[in-house]
Amino acid sequence: MPQKPTACLALADGTIFMGRGFGATGVAVAELCFNTAMTGYQEIMTDPSYAGQVVTFTFPHIGNTGTTEEDDEAADPVAAGMVVRWDPTEPSNWRATRDLEGWLAARGRIGMGGVDTRRLTRAIRQQGAPHVALAHDPDGDFDIEALVARARAFRGLEGMDLAGEVTCAQSYRWDQTKWAWPEGFGTLDNPRFKVVAIDYGAKRNILRSLASVGCDVTVLPATATSEDVKALNPDGLFLSNGPGDPAATGAYAVPMIREMVDSALPVFGICLGHQMLAMALGAKTVKMNHGHHGANHPVQRRADGKVEITSMNHGFTVDAQSLPEGVEETHVSLFDGSNCGIRLTGRPVFSVQYHPEASPGPQDSAYLFDDFAAAMATRAG
């Protein structure tokens, strides 16, 4: 006799997927996206840029490396839930301290297995990122009409300032460097630069990457003013990744960034930080059909034509046609031609749409942290 489904994914258009639930019980309402990464599910679930989203993993082997607190990109998972093809397996990894199901349950996040993720991914690509309700009930009792109604009532990510919800409550210092075998994480001993990082939803490995190139990092909340930044007398300003609509966050973030750019301070932005910088320089952002989410995105560097394989996670993009004079496009996606990087001509002000900290993902673009450090060194003379 077939086992009764214990999880339900209801799309706003009325499409229903049934499967097996794991992790926490309850209902999560969010936007649905898909991620093509073959590894790093824990880092993805704890990436603050996934606030307001349920993640469909196209790679079927999710859970096979278990979880370890060392790989968390934030204190707790931020993604609303996950949808996978096969049920998570027992972990086979010497670093694992807990299996995925137990980790999700302890962190209050819903998982769903047994789903035709190919079909689901095609639907997202063709129709755009849908609004969904993901439910897990061990007894398998679901009010389908109510779940569809909840999905339809979700307001969506456009106009939402989610960065304000995931940012730090107060400033803090960061000096932990990247993980390396066999010692694990290190500590910055001889800082070369003072950097202020604006936390729109910063991933820990971005902060570690800054520390690894000699940056003594002070993290400030998303609402930090130019006076807050200047009071720390930094050598450079970093703008972090984050979730939500960049136009909504930009309402309070752009004026500060514009003033800091005018001060001739080196500025480096990633993901939402890239979009914030673009808007501060006069460009616009637009919502994408289904966004870019994965660790295998080819990006071409315009300066020399070199192709980098990158990690991406964004549902909005900078409109390249809106870039003003004096702002050059430095990188472009080879998937769809969308903008992936900008630079202010003749100034140490630049940003990229993708994630050079590679967590998860390849390390082709790690040189950007060195470029930021070089810009600060040049300014210092």
Secondary structure, 3 states (H helix, E strand, C coil): CCCCCCEEEEECCCCEEEEEEEECCEEEEEEEEEECCCCCHHHHHCCHHHECEEEEECCCCCCCCCECHHHCCCCCCCECEEECCCCCCCCCCCCCCECHHHHHHHHCCEEEECCCHHHHHHHHHHHCCCEEEEEECCCCCCCHHHHHHHHHHCCCCCCCCCHHHHCCCCCEEECEEEEECCCEEEECCCCCEEEEEEECCCCHHHHHHHHHCCEEEEEEECCCCHHHHHCCCCCEEEECCCCCCHHHHHHHHHHHHHHHHHCCCCEEEECHHHHHHHHHCCCCEEEEEEEEEEEEEEEEECCCCCEEEEEEEEEEEECHHHCCCCEEEEEEECCCCCEEEEEECCCCEEEECCCCCCCCCCCCCCHHHHHHHHHHHHHHC
